[in-house]
């Protein structure tokens, strides 16, 4: 299983730079956004962040891991019938 949370910082002061939070995979079977978040994670070097005015970047790559694993929009771990829309 791949790590699901990433925290990146740049040299910018957190009071001046932008704070970005990316949450993906809420509905589980949203593979495209999960892959995009992983690509952004690879891009997120301190230099790239600072060049774009970003002080901190937090990425959750798969909020609903049980839904992704089971290829469904449901949150399988708690309530098999609960659609997160």
C-alpha angles and dihedrals in degrees: 000000000000121000110268104201128055129181120196131180134187133202091267119109109257089228093059105030127075119266113216128192120187118192119182139165095043091143093044104227096064098115095161094061092044090054090047091052090052090052091050088050090056090048093050102099118151090251095051091048094049092045088057096045094253118143098178134012123189119186128191103192098189119015095173100043094162091056092048092047090050094042093236139114089233125100094237100186096065111018120007092202099048112112109198096215 
